[in-house]
């Protein structure tokens, strides 16, 4: 494989990564900043009260922040491995890293 071929493959990988990142961003049902705030909120609250195998804390956060499409967000989180508050923190948060 010559240098030009290596560069071409590197460019294609970068373009694919960028396209995947754009698709992920477009799939988000709320602004990224709210997700970061949600994960911070869950981190603090779960340490205090633990997980009750529901998404009660997540729903509380969304309601306090006057986010309208709560069911859509909860569905998106579940689709991405977040069926309860601790799974949202464990599984969905890593998608943003």
GIBELJO-V174283 format. One record per backbone hydrogen bond with DSSP energy under -1.0 kcal/mol. NH is the residue of the N-H (numbers start at 1). CO is the residue of the C=O. E is the energy in kcal/mol with one decimal. If there is no record, write none. Layout:
nh: (NH & NH)
co: (CO & CO)
e: (E & E)
This chain:
nh: (6 & 7 & 8 & 9 & 10 & 11 & 12 & 13 & 14 & 15 & 16 & 17 & 18 & 19 & 20 & 21 & 22 & 23 & 24 & 25 & 26 & 27 & 35 & 36 & 37 & 38 & 39 & 40 & 41 & 42 & 43 & 44 & 45 & 46 & 48 & 49 & 50 & 59 & 60 & 61 & 62 & 63 & 64 & 65 & 66 & 67 & 70 & 73 & 74 & 75 & 76 & 77 & 78 & 79 & 80 & 81 & 82 & 85 & 88 & 89 & 90 & 91 & 93 & 95 & 96 & 97)
co: (2 & 3 & 4 & 5 & 6 & 7 & 8 & 9 & 10 & 11 & 12 & 13 & 14 & 15 & 16 & 17 & 18 & 19 & 20 & 21 & 22 & 23 & 31 & 32 & 33 & 34 & 35 & 36 & 37 & 38 & 39 & 40 & 41 & 42 & 44 & 45 & 46 & 55 & 56 & 57 & 58 & 59 & 60 & 61 & 63 & 62 & 68 & 69 & 70 & 71 & 72 & 73 & 74 & 75 & 76 & 78 & 77 & 54 & 84 & 85 & 86 & 87 & 88 & 92 & 93 & 94)
e: (-2.0 & -2.3 & -2.4 & -2.4 & -2.3 & -2.5 & -2.3 & -2.4 & -2.3 & -2.5 & -2.3 & -2.6 & -2.4 & -2.4 & -2.6 & -2.3 & -2.4 & -2.5 & -2.3 & -2.6 & -2.4 & -1.2 & -1.2 & -2.2 & -2.2 & -2.7 & -2.7 & -2.0 & -2.6 & -3.0 & -2.2 & -1.9 & -2.9 & -2.9 & -1.3 & -3.1 & -1.5 & -2.6 & -2.5 & -2.5 & -2.5 & -2.7 & -2.6 & -1.8 & -1.7 & -2.6 & -1.4 & -2.3 & -3.0 & -2.1 & -2.4 & -2.8 & -2.5 & -2.5 & -1.2 & -1.9 & -3.3 & -3.0 & -2.5 & -2.1 & -2.4 & -3.4 & -1.4 & -1.2 & -1.8 & -1.1)
